[in-house]
Amino acid sequence: MTANHDEFSVESVYAELLGRAPENKMEPRLAPLFRAMDILGQPNKAFPIIHITGTNGKTSTARMIEAGLLAHDLRTGRYTSPHLTKVTERISIDGAPVNDATFVRIWDEIRPYLDIVDAELSAAGEQRLTYFECLTILAFAIFADEPVDVAVMEVGLGGITDATNVGDGQVAVITPISLDHVELLGDTTALIATEKAGIIKEGAFLISAAQPADAAQVLLDKAREMHADFRFEGIEFGVEARTIAVGGQMLDLQGLAGRYPGILLPLHGEHQAQNAAVALAALEAFLGGGEKELSHELVQEGFAAVTSPGRLEVLRTSPTIVVDAAHNPAGIAASAKSLQESFAFSKLVVVLGVLVEKDAEEILRTIKESYGDEAAEICLTQSNSPRAIPAAELAEMAADLGWLDEDIHIAERLDDAIEWAVERAESNNDLAGGVLITGSITLVGEARILLGRPGEKEGA
C-alpha cells in the first residue's frame, strides 16, 4: 500500500487512540477482535506465540524470553503494557520499540478496517473498539508485516477475554498470581487463576511460576482439560542458587531439560531470579518441546543482555535514585526485599504515587512494614494521569497508618517531590542515603523522563 503518511505521526495516532475507551476500561469480549483479525487476513495466525499472563513479573519475564530468542537468532516481536514514556515501547521488534514510520504506516493501513468493526459495534449498541483493543490489533498487524519468527505477547488483564487471547500461544506462561484487579478478576487467587488460565490452549505447553495452592490446582486442571503439557516452578524447574553480583546476580538454574549454572542476570532481586527460571523453562518448551537442552553459551548470552526499564532501575547516583514500577502490595513487598538485598542504604526516602484502581492503603502499609525505620520519611505525590490519587489523600492514609506528620511531605508535582526527597536523602551529609520512586507505572515513566532513560534501545 502506498498511502501518504505525512499527515500522521506517532503523536497523532496516540491522540486518536486516547480518544477511545481508556486502558482501565477493558471490555470483556473477544468477538470484535476476531472480526478484526478476519478482515485483516488473520495476522494472529501468521507467527507462533509465547503468551504471558500473571499478576507480577510479566514484562520482565517477557523481556527475558525475548532476549533468549534473540540469542538463538530468531526475529522477535514483543507486546507488553503499559508503556513508560512512549507508546511504541509496547510493540517491539528484535528488542527495540517499533520505529515510528512502521507504527504510523501500519496504523494508517488498518484504520479503515477498524472503522468497519467500529460501525458494526455501534449498530449493535456496543462500545467501539477500545484503546487497548486497537493497540493489540496494531501489534498483530505489525508482527505479521515484519514478519517475526515468534511473538512474545503479554496480556493486558486476566486472560480469558483479554484482547491478546485471539492469538493461540504454543507456550502459555503464567507468572506469580496474587490479588490485584479483584473487582474485575475475583477476590481469591483461585478465581484470578481461572481468568488467567484462559490463555492455555488445546495442546499448548504450560509453564507456571510457583503459585498459591488454590491457583496451582486451577491451572493444573485447565492444562489437563486442554491436553496441554505442564511444568511448575519448584517441581520440574527452578532456581538452584543465586549470589549477588555487580549490577545484578549470578544464577544456577535447573531447566526442563538441563542445568544452567553461572548465568549472569543484570537485574536485582529474588523475584527476578524466579522470573529468569520461568523464562528459561518457556524457552526450553518453545525451542525444544521441553526435552532438548539449550546451548549454555546462548542462554548466558541471552540473559546477560536483559534489561527491564523501570524495575529497580538506577537513574542517578549521589544520592542514588531508584525507580520501581511496583503497583500492588505483592510487587511492593518483592521490590523492598530486593532493594534491601542489593543496596546498602543507611536511609531511604520514598516518593509514592498510586492510581485510583489500586489498593493504596495496603501499598502504604506494605511499605511501612517492609522498610520500617529505614524509610521513615515519605513524599506523597501524583503522576499526570487523570487516574492518580491526589497526593493529599495519600498523605491522610499515611498518617492513619502511623507516619508522623513531620515525616510526611506532600508535593503534587513530581519534580518538586524528587527535589525534596534528594534533599532529605542527603541531610546530615549522609553519603549512603537513597531515594525510591514507586507506586505506579505512570509515575515511574514521568520520573524517567525527568531524570533520563539510560541504556534504552531505540527503534531502528
N, C-alpha and C positions, 0 to 999 in steps of 0.2 A: 504494500500500500504506500502511496507517495503523497500523503496529505501534508499540508504545510503546518508545521507545529509552532510557527513563530509566535502565535497569539497565546500559546500555553507556556507555563513554566511549572516547576515543582511547586512553587508557592501558590500559583493559581489553582492547580489541581488539588492541593491540600485544602485550600479555602473552600473549594467545591465539595470536597469530602466532609469537611466540618459542618457544612450546611445540612447534612443528613443527620439521622438519629445518632446520638453520640455513642462513644465506645462503651460506656457503662449501661447502655440501654440495648444490649444484645437481644435479638429476637430468637426464641426457642423454636427454630424451624430450619428445615433443610430444602424444602421443595423449591423455593426461588433460586437457591444455589445450584441445584441440579438442573433447573430450567436454563440458567445462565450457562452452565457447562455444556448443555446440549446445543444451545445456539452458537456457542463459540467453538464447537468441534471437539468437545471433551478434552480440554487441556489437563484435566485432573487425572487422565489415564495415560498421559504422554511420558511418564517417568516413574520409577519406583520411589516410594515414600517411606521415610522413617518418621513416625508420628509420635509426638511427645505431649503428655499431659501430667498432672500432678499439682500440688499446692505450691511448693517451693522448689527452686533449683532448675526449673525448666529451661530458662535461657542459657544458663551456664552449661548445662548438660548438652543442649543443642550445639553450642559453640565447640564443646569438646568433641562431639561426634563429627561435626563439620571438619575440624582440624585433622581428625584421624582419617577421614575420607580423602581430604586433600593430600595427605601424606601418601595415600595409595594412588595418587594421580587421577582422581575422579573429579569431574566438573560438578560443582555443588550449587544448589540453591538452598537458602535458609530463610525461613519465615518465622519471625518472632515478634512479640509485642509486650508492652508498648515500646515506643522509641524514647531515647533520652533527649536528643537535640534536633533530629531531622527525620522526617517520615520515611525517607529512603533507607534508613537503617533497618527497617522491618523486613526488607526484601533484599537479601544479599546474594551476590554471585561470587563464587570462589573466595569467600571470606570477607568481601568488601561490599559496602552498600551499592546497590544497583546505580549505575550512573544516571545523572539527571535526564539525559537525552532519551535513554531507553524507557525510563519511568514515564516520561511525558508521552513518548511516541505510542507505547502500548496502551496507555490510558485513552489517548485520542482514538485509537483503533477500536477499542472495545466499548467505548462510551455509547455509540448508537445502539448497540445490542443491549446494554444495560437499561437504556431508555425504554426498550421494548418490555423488559421484565418489570420495570417501574410502572409502566402503563397498565400491564396486566394485574399487578398487585393493587394499584389504585382502583381499577374497575371492580375488583373483588372486595374493596373496602379494607384492604390491608396496608400496613406500613410499607412504603417503598424501601428498596434496599438500603441497609444501614451503612454507616461509616465502615464498620469492621467487615461487613459482608463484601462491600466494594473492594476494600484493600485485599481481602482474601482472594477474590476473583482475579484481581490485578496480579497478585503473586503467581497464581497458577498460570495465567497467560504469559507472564514474563518468563517463568521457568520453561514453559513449552517453547517459547520463541528462541531462547538462547541456543540450543536446548541444553538442559542439565542432564547429567548422568543419574543423579539422585537428589531428591529434595528432603531436607530436614524441616519438618513443619511442627510448630508449637501451637497448641490450641489457645484460643482466647479465653474461654471459660468452660469448665466442665468437660464435655466430650460428646455425649450422645447427639445433641443438636448444635454443637459448635460448627461454625461455617467451614472450618478446615476439614470436617468429617465427610465432605463429599469426596475426599481422597481416601484410597484404601491403603493403609500402611502395611507394608510387608513385615515391618517390625513395629510393635506398639511399645513405647517406653513410658513407664509411669514412675515419676519421681515421688518423694515422700508426700503422703497425704495428711493434712491436718485441717482444722476447722478454719474456713475462710469462705466468704460469699454465702454464708449459711442461709440467708433469706432466699437465695436462688437455688442452691445445691442441696440443702438439707442441713440439719443440726447435729448429725453424727458422722463419724468418719466412714461408717458403712454406707450411709446414704450418699455421701460425696463420692465414695468409691464406685457406687452404682452408676453415677453420672459419668465418671471418668473411664469406666470400663467400656463405655460405648465406642471407644476407638479400637477395641480388639475385634478384628475382622476374621471371617472364616479362613482358617488355615494359616493365620499370621503367626508371629513369634512374639510372645510377651516377655519383656524384660522389666522387672519391677524392683524398685528400691525396697529396703526393709520397711514394712508397714505395720500400723496397729493391727491387732489380730482380727478384728471385725472387717477391716478394709481388705486385708490379705485374703480372707475367705471369699469375699465378694469377687475379687479379681481371679482367684483360682477357679471358682465356679463358672465365671464367664469364659475363661480360657478353655475349660473343658467343654462347655456348651458349643464354642466356636471351633472345636477341634484344633486349637492353637497350641503350639509348643509353649512352655512357660519355664522361666528361671527366676528365682528370687534371691536378692542380695542376702547374705548371711547364711544361705543354704548351699547354693551352687556356685556363687562367686562373691567377691568382696575385697575389702582392704585387709591385707595381712599385716602390714606395718607401715608406719609413717613417722618421719622425723622432720623437724623444722629445718628449712634450708634458706639460704639467702634469696629473698624475693619470692618465697613460696614454701614448697615442701617436697620431700623425696618419698616416693611411694613404692611399696611392693604390693602388686595386685594379683589376685587369683582370678583368672578369667574363666570362661566356659570351657575352653579347650587348651589352656596352658597357663603357666605362671609368667609374670612380667615384673621382675624385680628392677629396682633402680630407675623408676620413672619420675623425672622431674616435672612437677606441676607448678607453674609460676602463679599460683593463686593461694590465698590464705584460708585456713580453716578446715576442721574435720569434715564439715558438710561438703566442702569442695572435693575432698578425697572420696567421700561417698558418691558424689556426682561422677567422679572420674571412673569409679568401679562400674557404675551403671552405664556410662558412655562406652567403656571398653567392651562390656558384655553386648551392648547393642551393635557395636562394630563387628564383633565376632559373629553375632546372629545374622547380620546383613551380608557380610563378606564371605562367610564360610558355613552358614547354617548352624553355627554354634559348635561345629565339630572340627574345625580347622584352626590350628594355632596360627596367629598372625606373626608377621616379621617383628621381632623385638625392636629392631632398629627403626622400623617405620612407626611403631607405637611410640617409641621415645621421641621421634621427630614430631609426631602429631601433637602429643601433649605438651612438649616444650614450646610449641607455637601458640598455645591457647591464651587468649585474652578474654576478659569479662568486664567491660567498662561498667562502672557504677557499682561494682560488687567489691567492697573493701578495697577501693581504689585510692591510692595516694595521689592527691593533686598538688600539694605543696609541702615543703619542709620548712622547719624553723618558724613557727611550730608546724608539726605535721598535721595536715588537714586530710582526713579520710572521708570519702563519701561511700555510703552503702544504701542500696535501694530496697532494703528490707521494709516491708509494708504490712506485715501481720505479726502477731506475737511470736509464732514459731520462728519466723525469719529473724526477728529482733534478737531472740534468745541465741540462735545459732551464730549470728554475727558477733554478738557480745563475747561468746566463748572464744571465737576465732580472733577477735581483736585483742583480747587479754592474753591469748597464747602467743600472738605474733608481734605485738608492740608493747614495749615496756614503758607505758605512760605513767608518770607519777600523779598526773592529774588529767582528767578528761572533761572537756566541756561539750555537752551535747546540744546540737541545733536540730530541732524537730519540727516537722510539718506533716500533717496527716490529711487524707481525703475523707470526705463525709461517709463514704460507704464502708470505711474501715473501723475496727474496734479501737478507737483512740485511747480510751481509758485503760484497756488491757495492754496496749502497746506501752503506755506510760508506766503502768505497774511492772511490766516486764523489764523495762529499762532500769527502774529503781531497784528491783530485786537482783538483776543481773550484774549491775555495776556497783551498787552500794555507794559508799563514800567516795569512790573513785570518780563518780560523775555527779557530785553534789550540786553542781551548777548546771542549769539548763536554760536554753533560749528557745522560746516558742515562737514560731514564725509560720508563714504560709506561702505556698507557691502561687503563681499567677493563675492557676486553674480555677475555674468557677466552682469546682467541687471541693476546694480547700476549706478545711475547718478554720474559722477565724482564730488568729493567734491568741486573742484574749480568752476565748472559750477553752483552748488547750491549757492556758495558764490556770484557769479555775480548776480544771481537772487535776493538774499537777499539785496545786495547793491542797486539794481534798485528799490527795494520796500521800501527803506528808512533806513535800518540799517546803522549805522555809521561804518566806516572802523575799528575803534578801538574796536567795539563790535562784530566783525565777526572774527571767528577763523577757520582755515582750518586744518583738520587732516585726512589724508587718512586712517590711521589705527584707528580702534575703541578704542583700549586700550589707545592710545595717546589722543583721543578725551575725553574719560572718565577722564583721569588724569587731563587734562586741566580744564574740567568742574567742577570737585571736588575742585580744587584749587580756581577757581573763586567763587564757591558757599560758600567757607569758608573764602573768603577775608574779611578783616577788622574784623576778629573774629566773623563773623555773624553765630550764632548758629541756626538760623532758615532758612538758605539757603537750596535749594534743586536742584536736577538735574533730568531732564526728558529726557529719551532716547526714540525717537519715529520716525515715518515716514514710516517704513516698517517692515514686519514680519521677514524678514531675518536679519535685524539689531537687532531687539529685541531678536531673537534667539541667535545671537552671544553674545549679552550682558549677557544673562542668563548663557551662558557657562563661560564667563569671571568672572562673579560675583557670580555664584552659582545658583541653582534652588531649593529654599526652598519648602518643603511640597509636592513634586510631587510624586504621587504613581508610583511604578514600576510594570511592568507586572509580573504576577505570573508564 
